[in-house]
Amino acid sequence: MRSRTHGDAGQAFPIYITVVGGLLFLALAYFAVGQAAATRSEAQTAADAAALAAALETRDYLAGEWLTNVLEPDTWQDIFTGDVPLPDACWRAHELAARNEASVDCALDGILRYTVVAETNDTVGDTIVPGTEDQRATASATAVIEARCDFKPPAEDADEDVLPRLSCEGTDWELDPDDLGVLPEPEDLFDVHLAD
């Protein structure tokens, strides 16, 4: 009986090459997917940061308005609901997006909501997938500003100089018009977060 050991070894080599080639192709494909995911993540980070930056700028403006008008409680409700003239804070979104190597479209989307669409400056790059070398990632984010405080106007028979008690999520502020040394900070008055 003749040995077939040498003939079988030669037949396995083409299969081995095919398997290795397939694994190499899969590795390159996963690498391309990873590059695309990383670029997409950069776009989402830029969008989130830009939307929050615009919202925080507006929050600080509203807090400043409240401090300016602290002795005029009739104006408080309009300030807390954003029913006052607001400056365009999208410049902060553009500034922060540039730091994250992206460009953005920013808009005040309703009352106290900023929606930002970010696009990365960098492309996905060269991969085995054709056309990715010119593809940029885009992502959007919306940041919301919400008042944390409510108040009850003083009783009608109360002294005119008495200010309402400001209640901000469990913290009460007794405001004395003759001594306004300790006042709430912007983060006490307003919450800023990304919309779900």
C-alpha positions in Angstrom: 0.0 0.0 0.0 1.4 3.5 -0.9 1.6 6.4 1.5 -0.4 9.5 0.7 1.2 11.7 3.3 2.9 14.1 0.8 -0.1 14.5 -1.5 -2.5 15.5 1.4 -0.1 18.2 2.6 -0.2 19.9 -0.8 -4.0 20.0 -0.8 -4.3 21.8 2.6 -2.1 24.7 1.5 -4.7 26.4 -0.8 -7.3 26.1 1.9 -4.9 27.7 4.4 -4.2 30.6 2.1 -8.0 31.1 1.5 -8.7 31.1 5.3 -5.8 33.5 6.1 -6.9 35.8 3.2 -10.5 35.8 4.5 -9.4 36.6 8.0 -7.2 39.4 6.8 -10.1 40.9 4.8 -12.4 40.7 7.9 -9.7 42.4 10.0 -9.5 45.2 7.5 -13.3 45.5 7.4 -13.5 45.7 11.2 -10.8 48.3 11.1 -12.8 50.4 8.6 -15.9 50.1 10.8 -13.8 51.1 13.8 -12.5 54.2 12.0 -16.1 55.2 11.0 -17.3 54.6 14.6 -14.5 56.8 16.0 -15.3 59.6 13.6 -19.0 59.3 14.5 -18.1 59.5 18.1 -16.1 62.7 17.5 -19.1 64.2 15.8 -21.4 63.3 18.7 -18.9 64.7 21.2 -18.7 68.0 19.3 -22.5 68.2 19.0 -23.1 67.5 22.7 -20.4 70.0 23.8 -21.6 72.7 21.4 -25.3 72.4 22.4 -24.4 72.5 26.1 -22.1 75.5 25.6 -24.9 77.5 24.0 -27.3 76.5 26.7 -24.9 77.4 29.5 -24.3 80.8 28.0 -28.0 81.4 28.0 -28.4 80.1 31.5 -25.7 82.5 32.7 -27.5 85.3 30.9 -30.9 84.4 32.5 -29.2 84.2 36.0 -27.7 87.6 35.4 -31.1 89.0 34.5 -32.6 87.5 37.7 -29.8 89.1 39.8 -30.4 92.5 38.1 -34.1 92.2 38.8 -34.0 90.5 42.2 -35.8 93.4 43.8 -38.6 93.3 41.2 -40.3 89.9 41.8 -42.9 90.7 39.1 -40.2 89.9 36.5 -39.1 86.6 38.0 -41.6 84.4 36.3 -40.7 85.7 32.8 -37.0 85.2 33.5 -37.5 81.6 34.8 -39.6 80.7 31.7 -37.3 82.4 29.3 -40.0 84.9 28.2 -37.4 87.7 27.9 -35.4 88.9 25.0 -32.5 86.4 24.7 -29.2 87.0 23.0 -28.0 84.5 20.4 -25.7 82.2 22.2 -24.9 80.1 19.2 -21.5 81.8 19.0 -20.5 79.6 22.0 -21.5 76.5 20.1 -19.4 77.5 17.1 -16.5 78.3 19.3 -16.6 75.0 21.1 -17.1 73.0 17.9 -14.0 74.5 16.5 -12.1 73.3 19.5 -13.4 69.8 18.7 -12.4 70.1 15.1 -16.0 70.3 13.8 -18.4 72.8 12.3 -22.0 73.2 13.5 -25.4 74.5 12.6 -27.0 75.9 15.8 -30.5 77.1 16.4 -32.6 78.2 19.4 -35.2 75.5 19.0 -38.2 76.7 20.9 -38.0 78.4 24.3 -34.8 77.5 26.1 -33.7 74.6 23.8 -30.6 74.7 21.6 -30.3 72.1 18.8 -26.9 71.6 17.1 -25.9 69.5 14.2 -22.1 69.0 14.0 -20.0 67.7 11.2 -16.4 66.7 11.7 -13.6 68.5 9.8 -11.7 65.2 9.4 -12.9 62.4 7.1 -13.1 58.7 7.9 -10.0 58.3 5.8 -8.8 55.6 3.4 -10.2 52.1 4.1 -11.0 49.0 2.0 -14.5 50.4 1.7 -14.6 52.7 -1.4 -15.8 56.3 -0.9 -14.9 56.7 2.8 -11.9 58.9 2.1 -14.3 61.9 1.7 -16.9 61.0 4.2 -17.4 63.2 7.2 -19.5 62.2 10.3 -22.5 64.2 11.4 -24.4 64.1 14.7 -27.0 66.2 16.5 -27.7 67.1 20.1 -30.3 69.2 21.9 -29.6 71.0 25.2 -32.4 72.1 27.4 -32.5 74.8 30.1 -35.1 74.3 32.8 -35.8 76.5 35.9 -35.1 74.8 39.2 -36.9 77.3 41.2 -40.4 78.4 42.0 -41.8 81.1 44.3 -45.0 82.3 45.9 -45.7 86.0 45.8 -46.0 87.6 49.3 -49.4 87.9 50.8 -51.3 91.0 49.7 -51.1 92.5 53.2 -47.4 91.9 53.4 -44.9 94.7 53.5 -44.0 95.9 50.0 -40.3 95.4 50.7 -40.7 91.7 51.4 -39.4 89.4 48.6 -40.9 86.0 47.8 -39.3 82.9 49.2 -37.4 81.3 46.4 -37.6 77.4 46.5 -35.0 75.7 44.3 -35.3 71.9 44.4 -35.4 71.6 48.1 -33.3 74.6 49.0 -35.2 77.7 50.2 -33.8 81.1 49.9 -35.1 83.8 52.2 -34.2 86.9 50.4 -33.8 90.1 52.4 -33.9 93.2 50.2 -31.7 95.0 52.7 -29.0 92.3 52.7 -28.5 90.5 49.4 -25.1 89.2 50.2 -25.8 85.5 49.6 -27.8 84.7 46.5 -28.3 81.6 44.4 -25.7 80.8 41.7 -26.7 80.2 38.1 -26.6 76.4 38.6 -29.0 76.8 41.6 -31.5 78.7 39.5 -31.4 76.7 36.2 -30.6 73.1 35.2 -28.9 72.5 31.8 -28.9 69.0 30.3 -29.0 67.2 27.0 -32.4 66.1 25.9 -33.1 62.4 25.8 
